[in-house]
Structures are given as C-alpha cells and as structure tokens.
Amino acid sequence: MRTSAPKSRQPNGASSIYFGKDGRWHGRVTVGVKDNGKPDRRHVSRKTRAEVTKVVRELERQRDNGAVRKAGQSWTVKTWLTHWVENIAAAHVSENTIDGYRVAVYHHLIPGLGAHRLEKLEPEHLERFYKKMQDNGSAAGTAHQAHRTMRTALNEAVRRQHLNSNPSSIAKAPKVEEEEVEPYTVEEVQHLLAEAAKHRNTARWVIALALGLRQGEVLGMKWDDVDFELGVIRVRRGRLRPRYKHGCGDRCGRKPGFCPQKINTRRETKSAKSRAGQRPIGAPDEILQLLRQHKDEQARERARARDLWTEKGYVFTSPIGEPLNPNTDYHKWKDLLKAAGVRDARLHDARHTAATVLLILGVPDAVVDAIMGWEPGKSARMRRRYQHLTSRVLKDTAAKVGGLLWGSGQVAGSAAPEAGQSPVPAELVVHVARLGERRVPFLHREHADEVVTRWSRDWPDHVAEVEEWDVWRWDHRVPGGASAIREAVPERAVIFHARALFLPGGERAASGLSEQWSVPAWDFETDRYTDRASAWRTARRPGSGQEVEAQVRGTDKTAVEAAFAEACAKAADRARHPGKYGDTDEW
C-alpha cells in the first residue's frame, strides 16, 4: 500500500489559508514588519474559502504595491482629525492657519462626519456633507474651507499609511463664486483721507489706501522700519490677533476675551512668511510728512500717559503704547467709512484700490509685485485678482501716487495743498486757548471759548484767554503743526490722587503733604490727566537713600482708595527689601 508523502510546510512569510475549528475559513498574509521588528502578519476570516482567497490576494497585491494600511490604531474621522489638528498641524503652521483648521474640524467636520471609520469614508459622504452645510445656511466659502481642511488632513493620513487613498481628492469641492471687488475711486479715497485727518492714527488709513499694506503689516510696523532719510518703509512682520485665556481661574463667568484679568497667550507679531513679504516700499512725501506728524503726536501721548505707557516701538498704538488690536482696527475702518459717507467695503478692499492705482500709473509688473509682496510664481494670478480695470479709475491718471491722491481732484470745498504739505484740512486762522503756560489750538472759535471759560473756573488765578494765530505761524512754531489742532472740546475729568512715603525699613513717613486730594484735569494736561479708573506705582526717590513713594491716581475714588492700600503694601516691602527690586528707580 502506497503512503502519500507528507505535505511540505509553507516557507516563512508565505500566505496561508486554512479551515479552522470554529467552522470558518482563515487567511494570514505577511505584509511587512511592525515597529517592534516582528512580522506584520494580517489575519482575515470568512465563511467560504473563495471569500478568504479573494481577500488574501487583495492584501498581497496591496503589499506588493506598497499600499497596505499601517497596523495600529483603528481610526475614525473624529479621532484622526483631532490627532492631526492638535499633534501634527499645530506644530508646523502659523497661529492664524491653525485657528482656521480648528474651526473647520471642531465646528463642521467632526459633528458632520466624525463617526465614519477612516478607511470607510467615501467621496459621496463628503459631497453630501458639503451640500448639507450649505442647505443649513453655511456660505459656499465656509464649505470650501472645510473641504480644504479635510483634504490636507487626509493627505497626511495617506502619507503615514493610515489610509490607502484620499477620498477628498476625488470628491467635488463646493463651487465658490469669486466676488468682483470694485476699488474706490480717487474722489472716494480723497473723502476718506479728509475724514481720516480728523481721527487718531490718520497715517494708518493713508498707508492702507496709498500703499496697499495688509492690516497685519500696518499694525505690526515699528519705527525702526521707517527710514525718513531714504523715504522707505520696510515690511518685516505682521500683527497677530490676540488669543486670551482666563487669568481669574475661570471664575468671572465671562468669555476669556472679556475676563478682567485676561492673559494673552499669543505672541504679538510674526515675521513675514516669505521673502516676497519682507520688502521695502517707497513712500510718497505726503505719507512721510504724515508719519512725522504722527510721531510727534505719539510723543505727546507718551508724555500724557506717563507711567501707564508701555514702550514697544510700534508706529500705531493704543493711547498707552500697546499695539492695536486687529478687531478694534476693523471697527474703526467701518466707522471711518460711515463718517466719510463712502460705500461700505472690506478693509482688505483698500489693498485692491492701491493695486489698481499702480496699474493705471503704468508701474512695471516686477515693481508692483515687490510693493504688494507677491511671490514671483503667483504674481500673475494675484495681479488679475487685485488690479481692476474700471472706467472711472482709468480716467484718473497721474505721474505718481502722491500726485494722484493729493493732486487736482480735491474734495469739494477744500483747497488743494501745496507740494510737501499734509492733507490735513485747516482754516487760515487757528484759535489758540492760552491756559496758564499751555496753549491748546482749535479749529473752531466756539470750542476755544468754551475751554477757556470752563478752565478758568477750575483755575481762577491763572491766565485764560483766546489768541488768534495764523496757520503758518502755528505750524512752524509748534511741533506737530496742523495735526495738533483740535476740532472739539477735550475731555475733562476729576482725578483723585493718593500718595505716601516709606522710610528704609518700611516705616511710613510724615511728609507734611496731603495724602489724598482731587483735581479737575483736561486731557491736554499730561501731568494730571488719566482716563483709567485707577493706576498705581512705586518709585525710589532720587537722592533720598532708600525712601520709597507710593503714588495712585484715577477717575474712580473708590478704586483709587483700594489701589492705595495695595500700593502702600508694595512700597513698604520695597523699602524693607531694596535689593529685591533692583537698582532702578522704576519697577
């Protein structure tokens, strides 16, 4: 009787198919090596041999093509998007980009698609989701942003072999109609400039309309970036939107941005993201003149704020030296449009206006790219997007940007300024309120009279009268010139003060002066005025050894009294431990 030779064993790593004791057919395929060095052998189970054979052959094909999904966690759309946005994207993209990703992930993609198994996600799932978003009121642009975010996240999943192919590359993206932007005409720009001259930070809006700088580029500009001698502004950085967290331990019951002790968790600026973005721009003389006047006005604000001022070197700041908040800047732009009687538009449309001005002036494309900060590979597309051939703009040609914006087509009722002058409007006569040793200029006589009358009641033993100056005399005698002329009555407040002196060792000294008093003050009286409810400081008195003075002032008496106790405690500690606070007079 012949006996059959025993079946040879399959070589190591070969696929195997067998019938199990559980009554099902099983297959095992080696597709690679795991992270720990052991073979990555995948197991499948089906009811029939034919089904198992089909799956085994497919796994072998994927293995041979290098397309087998990586072994490990079984991802859902929710778990993968969360992992991607927090652990992968957050470390490699800018703050603004990650903000957009998180909105798309947490507000749209996870609620709409999060329950799907990652490998089971189909293009049709995405297309139905985009349609549902728009049916529920989302704009096509919002749906398109969600699509781009999903595509980026799933591309990363494919690169890491958690997914064989990206279904969002196949799905049809929502169609976004690009809205045609109508740039402002020269007359509209001049109306805006005339109105901007009445407000704080006039030059901020002139730069946007004439040079086309982005909002972040203007708000991130520092004085070191302005070369008055060469007539050049260098764009180096952009202002970031603040992101706040609670400083009160989340006890105030408000959103982080409205917390009284909020803490900004984001840096103020970031460097321009490309070499094209970091660029020098030639500035017309009119803008340089405005910037000089703005710098003088900022110096007066610094003196007015005194110890409240934080010097960071920014060109455009809050009244205490902090960089401007982009959200506040946006609302100021909207207010400016209303006050000037100009049609509503986005702040970014000012950039379209500047690009169109460069087009009609015949500026070469390479120079336009450098001024606008466009990369060479993208510049042709960006020029098509930003430069608009409107019939009205094409009629308004000029030899240079300054001549175009401040030349012959002035706003009705205003005289055309001579070359080199600021576009700030002013009458022939300046009404100067002489208040003691101070002189405060006004555009309107009634405002000067009102201040003189009210100020003389506060300080009856001081000179208070109105003087008539001509514009030329005021502009050349007083720093800041026409930009310092007020068009309204300044603010007046009663300012409460408190002070105390502490000797070395922390003992409170009897100074012989009143510890608490109040005084009427105007905003041009920089040594008295403040608009803060309370602000306190301690200072080591010069030439007095280690004597420390506590000083408080503010508009709210109760707040000043509360702050006085805190200031005294700090001053006493500083007097007892001078080395703890360093050798400077300020802390």
Secondary structure, 3 states (H helix, E strand, C coil): CCCCCCCCCCCCCCCEEEECCCCCEEEEEEEEECCCCCEEEEEEEECCHHHHHHHHHHHHHHHHHCCCCCCCCCCEHHHHHHHHHHHHHHHCCCHHHHHHHHHHHHHHHHHHHCCCEHHHCCHHHHHHHHHHHHHCCCCHHHHHHHHHHHHHHHHHHHHCCCCCCCHHHCCCCCCCCCCCCCCCCHHHHHHHHHHHCCCCCHHHHHHHHHHCCCHHHHHCCEHHHEECCCCEEEECEEECCCCEECCCCCCCCCCHHHCCCCEECCCCEEECCCCCCCEEEECCHHHHHHHHHHHHHHHHHHHHHHHHCCCCCECCECCCCCECCHHHHHHHHHHHHHHHCCCCCCCCHHHHHHHHHHHHCCCCHHHHHHHHCCCHHHHHHHHHHHCCCCHHHHHCCCCCHHHHHHCCCCCCCCCCCCCCCCCCCCCCEEEEEEECCEEEEECCHHHHHHHHHHHHHHCCCCCEEEEEEEHHHHHHHCCCHHHHCECCCCCEEEEEEEEEEECCCCCEECCCCCCEEEEEEECCCCCCCCCCCCEEEEEECCCCCCCEEEEEEECCHHHHHHHHHHHHHHHHHHHHCHHHHCCCCCC
